[in-house]
Amino acid sequence: MKGRGMRRKDREVDTMEGIEEILGRCRTCHVAMLDGGAPYVVPLSFGYKLMDGGVLELYFHSAPAGKKIDLLKRGGKACFEMSDEGETIRAESPCEWGYKYSSVIGYGATEFIYDPAGKREALSALFRHQTGQDVAFSEEQAAGICVFKIVSTEFTGKHRTGDVPSVLKGKG
């Protein structure tokens, strides 16, 4: 896990345990890619796996064709963001108002999964994350859909304190 440097070090989540806590609460990941010179972003359900060495794999499924798939197949990095929204922080002065939140933002390479066993494993991770249930997908169920992942070593977590679990507070 490495980030691009965070201005607000007091809000940085700098442990893998903290990152996993945020990921566990989020259900939608916004994936951004380039469409010519313009950004294109889509909200997607996701699953994930934290790997050794600070690698995060995010899993997605989709119809086999469409704008998103065309753009992702062109290669390059994708950007992703997910957030767990909290409540408004009220204060006497409007300039002191804020919002409690936790988020993970990062970059990574997109890889399409064609191997039937790999597709089933990714779909199971996605379903487990979204529902909390372990389901084994059949080869037939996985055959008609597109499955891809974003592999990232460049991601950061951020939070605004309040009702945020202590595991997010990190070491810094």
C-alpha positions, -999 to 999 in steps of 0.1 A, spaced: 0 0 0 15 32 -10 -2 65 -16 7 96 -35 11 117 -4 -18 130 16 -20 166 27 -41 159 57 -19 133 75 -42 135 105 -70 119 84 -48 93 67 -56 56 73 -21 40 72 -28 4 81 -41 -25 61 -65 -33 89 -79 2 86 -82 -1 48 -100 -34 52 -124 -19 77 -134 7 52 -136 -18 23 -159 -40 44 -184 -11 49 -185 1 13 -207 -16 -13 -202 6 -44 -169 14 -61 -166 42 -86 -142 33 -114 -128 60 -136 -111 56 -170 -103 78 -199 -126 83 -229 -104 101 -253 -92 130 -232 -123 131 -209 -129 111 -177 -156 85 -176 -168 71 -143 -192 43 -135 -205 30 -101 -201 -8 -97 -207 -34 -71 -174 -50 -61 -156 -77 -41 -120 -76 -30 -90 -94 -17 -61 -80 2 -29 -98 -9 5 -100 7 28 -71 0 1 -44 1 -17 -55 -31 -54 -48 -33 -75 -68 -59 -109 -54 -67 -134 -77 -86 -162 -66 -108 -187 -82 -132 -204 -67 -162 -222 -74 -195 -196 -86 -220 -200 -55 -242 -205 -18 -237 -186 15 -233 -170 6 -200 -156 -27 -214 -144 -10 -246 -125 17 -226 -110 -8 -201 -98 -30 -229 -78 -1 -243 -55 -6 -213 -38 19 -190 -47 25 -154 -81 29 -139 -88 51 -109 -112 39 -82 -130 54 -52 -153 41 -26 -166 58 5 -186 51 36 -206 82 43 -214 93 79 -232 122 93 -229 160 92 -207 176 118 -225 208 129 -208 238 144 -217 274 153 -198 288 123 -207 275 88 -169 274 81 -165 248 108 -191 224 95 -179 191 81 -188 155 74 -178 122 89 -166 97 63 -141 70 54 -128 64 19 -103 45 -2 -89 59 -34 -64 43 -57 -50 34 -91 -44 1 -107 -41 -19 -139 -73 -36 -152 -71 -73 -160 -99 -93 -176 -104 -128 -161 -111 -154 -188 -102 -186 -169 -135 -202 -157 -121 -211 -123 -107 -175 -119 -141 -160 -129 -159 -182 -104 -135 -173 -76 -139 -136 -84 -177 -138 -85 -177 -156 -52 -156 -129 -36 -179 -102 -50 -211 -120 -38 -195 -126 -3 -187 -90 0 -221 -77 -11 -242 -102 8 -221 -119 35 -229 -153 20 -205 -178 5 -217 -191 -28 -200 -213 -53 -207 -202 -89 -210 -228 -117 -190 -226 -149 -223 -220 -167 -232 -191 -145 -198 -175 -150 -197 -181 -188 -220 -154 -200 -206 -124 -181 -175 -104 -182 -153 -105 -150 -124 -81 -145 -103 -69 -117 -82 -39 -108 -49 -48 -92 -35 -19 -71 -5 -12 -50 -13 26 -51 -42 33 -27 -48 54 3 -74 55 30 -88 86 46 -113 93 73 -128 121 93 -130 113 130 -161 109 150 -179 76 148 -150 60 129 -137 28 145 -104 31 163 -87 6 139 -88 34 112 -68 58 133 -35 41 122 -1 48 136 3 84 125 
